[in-house]
Amino acid sequence: MKEYIEERAMEIANYIIETNATVRQTAKKFGVSKSTVHKDVVERLPQFNRGLALNARKVLDLNKSERHIRGGLATKEKYLHQKDG
């Protein structure tokens, strides 16, 4: 694996852990696709830093389990603003 990919994967994982960022937020921050973020954390990172990969995966799994709640809140907020306008 190329060195810059390893560095990116580690930077992405550290960012996710420090900020509890979602895959979308992380992809936007690093200028890569969501699938690249996911592949870096789930497939590439465990090959050379298993501990960091596990910690980042915990955050991603938590975000995934909560996403339906965030989506519902966003929809609620949208319709509250439509009533005001």
Phi and psi restraints in degrees (value plus and minus 20) as a CYANA .aco file:
   2 LYS   PHI     -90.5   -50.5
   2 LYS   PSI     127.3   167.3
   3 GLU   PHI     -81.6   -41.6
   3 GLU   PSI     -59.7   -19.7
   4 TYR   PHI     -85.5   -45.5
   4 TYR   PSI     -49.4    -9.4
   5 ILE   PHI     -90.0   -50.0
   5 ILE   PSI     -61.8   -21.8
   6 GLU   PHI     -81.9   -41.9
   6 GLU   PSI     -64.1   -24.1
   7 GLU   PHI     -83.1   -43.1
   7 GLU   PSI     -63.3   -23.3
   8 ARG   PHI     -82.6   -42.6
   8 ARG   PSI     -63.0   -23.0
   9 ALA   PHI     -81.5   -41.5
   9 ALA   PSI     -60.8   -20.8
  10 MET   PHI     -89.3   -49.3
  10 MET   PSI     -60.4   -20.4
  11 GLU   PHI     -83.1   -43.1
  11 GLU   PSI     -63.4   -23.4
  12 ILE   PHI     -81.3   -41.3
  12 ILE   PSI     -67.4   -27.4
  13 ALA   PHI     -81.9   -41.9
  13 ALA   PSI     -64.5   -24.5
  14 ASN   PHI     -82.2   -42.2
  14 ASN   PSI     -60.6   -20.6
  15 TYR   PHI     -82.6   -42.6
  15 TYR   PSI     -65.0   -25.0
  16 ILE   PHI     -81.4   -41.4
  16 ILE   PSI     -64.2   -24.2
  17 ILE   PHI     -86.7   -46.7
  17 ILE   PSI     -65.3   -25.3
  18 GLU   PHI     -89.2   -49.2
  18 GLU   PSI     -54.9   -14.9
  19 THR   PHI    -130.3   -90.3
  19 THR   PSI     -23.4    16.6
  20 ASN   PHI      35.3    75.3
  20 ASN   PSI      16.6    56.6
  21 ALA   PHI     -92.9   -52.9
  21 ALA   PSI     131.7   171.7
  22 THR   PHI    -102.8   -62.8
  22 THR   PSI     150.9   190.9
  23 VAL   PHI     -81.6   -41.6
  23 VAL   PSI     -62.5   -22.5
  24 ARG   PHI     -83.0   -43.0
  24 ARG   PSI     -65.5   -25.5
  25 GLN   PHI     -82.0   -42.0
  25 GLN   PSI     -62.0   -22.0
  26 THR   PHI     -86.5   -46.5
  26 THR   PSI     -62.9   -22.9
  27 ALA   PHI     -81.2   -41.2
  27 ALA   PSI     -62.4   -22.4
  28 LYS   PHI     -84.7   -44.7
  28 LYS   PSI     -63.3   -23.3
  29 LYS   PHI     -82.0   -42.0
  29 LYS   PSI     -61.7   -21.7
  30 PHE   PHI    -114.9   -74.9
  30 PHE   PSI     -24.5    15.5
  31 GLY   PHI      49.0    89.0
  31 GLY   PSI      14.8    54.8
  32 VAL   PHI    -146.6  -106.6
  32 VAL   PSI     153.8   193.8
  33 SER   PHI    -101.2   -61.2
  33 SER   PSI     143.7   183.7
  34 LYS   PHI     -81.6   -41.6
  34 LYS   PSI     -58.2   -18.2
  35 SER   PHI     -87.3   -47.3
  35 SER   PSI     -52.3   -12.3
  36 THR   PHI     -87.5   -47.5
  36 THR   PSI     -63.4   -23.4
  37 VAL   PHI     -78.9   -38.9
  37 VAL   PSI     -68.9   -28.9
  38 HIS   PHI     -82.2   -42.2
  38 HIS   PSI     -65.8   -25.8
  39 LYS   PHI     -85.0   -45.0
  39 LYS   PSI     -60.1   -20.1
  40 ASP   PHI     -79.8   -39.8
  40 ASP   PSI     -65.1   -25.1
  41 VAL   PHI     -98.4   -58.4
  41 VAL   PSI     -60.3   -20.3
  42 VAL   PHI    -107.4   -67.4
  42 VAL   PSI     -56.7   -16.7
  43 GLU   PHI    -126.8   -86.8
  43 GLU   PSI     -67.3   -27.3
  44 ARG   PHI    -100.1   -60.1
  44 ARG   PSI     -68.4   -28.4
  45 LEU   PHI     -79.0   -39.0
  45 LEU   PSI     -61.8   -21.8
  46 PRO   PHI     -80.4   -40.4
  46 PRO   PSI     -40.0     0.0
  47 GLN   PHI     -88.6   -48.6
  47 GLN   PSI     -46.5    -6.5
  48 PHE   PHI    -151.5  -111.5
  48 PHE   PSI     -28.2    11.8
  49 ASN   PHI    -173.4  -133.4
  49 ASN   PSI      59.3    99.3
  50 ARG   PHI     -82.8   -42.8
  50 ARG   PSI     -60.5   -20.5
  51 GLY   PHI     -82.5   -42.5
  51 GLY   PSI     -66.2   -26.2
  52 LEU   PHI     -83.1   -43.1
  52 LEU   PSI     -60.5   -20.5
  53 ALA   PHI     -82.3   -42.3
  53 ALA   PSI     -62.0   -22.0
  54 LEU   PHI     -85.3   -45.3
  54 LEU   PSI     -61.3   -21.3
  55 ASN   PHI     -85.5   -45.5
  55 ASN   PSI     -61.8   -21.8
  56 ALA   PHI     -86.7   -46.7
  56 ALA   PSI     -58.4   -18.4
  57 ARG   PHI     -83.8   -43.8
  57 ARG   PSI     -56.5   -16.5
  58 LYS   PHI     -79.9   -39.9
  58 LYS   PSI     -63.4   -23.4
  59 VAL   PHI     -85.1   -45.1
  59 VAL   PSI     -64.5   -24.5
  60 LEU   PHI     -82.7   -42.7
  60 LEU   PSI     -60.7   -20.7
  61 ASP   PHI     -85.1   -45.1
  61 ASP   PSI     -59.7   -19.7
  62 LEU   PHI     -83.3   -43.3
  62 LEU   PSI     -66.3   -26.3
  63 ASN   PHI     -79.7   -39.7
  63 ASN   PSI     -60.4   -20.4
  64 LYS   PHI     -84.8   -44.8
  64 LYS   PSI     -58.8   -18.8
  65 SER   PHI     -90.8   -50.8
  65 SER   PSI     -40.9    -0.9
  66 GLU   PHI    -120.7   -80.7
  66 GLU   PSI     -24.3    15.7
  67 ARG   PHI     -84.9   -44.9
  67 ARG   PSI     -52.0   -12.0
  68 HIS   PHI     -86.4   -46.4
  68 HIS   PSI     -49.8    -9.8
  69 ILE   PHI     -90.9   -50.9
  69 ILE   PSI     -66.1   -26.1
  70 ARG   PHI     -81.8   -41.8
  70 ARG   PSI     -58.5   -18.5
  71 GLY   PHI     -84.6   -44.6
  71 GLY   PSI     -60.9   -20.9
  72 GLY   PHI     -85.3   -45.3
  72 GLY   PSI     -60.1   -20.1
  73 LEU   PHI     -86.1   -46.1
  73 LEU   PSI     -58.9   -18.9
  74 ALA   PHI     -84.5   -44.5
  74 ALA   PSI     -60.5   -20.5
  75 THR   PHI     -86.0   -46.0
  75 THR   PSI     -62.9   -22.9
  76 LYS   PHI     -79.3   -39.3
  76 LYS   PSI     -65.9   -25.9
  77 GLU   PHI     -81.0   -41.0
  77 GLU   PSI     -61.1   -21.1
  78 LYS   PHI     -78.9   -38.9
  78 LYS   PSI     -67.7   -27.7
  79 TYR   PHI     -94.5   -54.5
  79 TYR   PSI     -47.2    -7.2
  80 LEU   PHI     -85.4   -45.4
  80 LEU   PSI     -59.2   -19.2
  81 HIS   PHI     -91.0   -51.0
  81 HIS   PSI     -51.7   -11.7
  82 GLN   PHI     -87.7   -47.7
  82 GLN   PSI     -54.8   -14.8
  83 LYS   PHI     -87.9   -47.9
  83 LYS   PSI     -56.5   -16.5
  84 ASP   PHI     -88.7   -48.7
  84 ASP   PSI     -57.5   -17.5
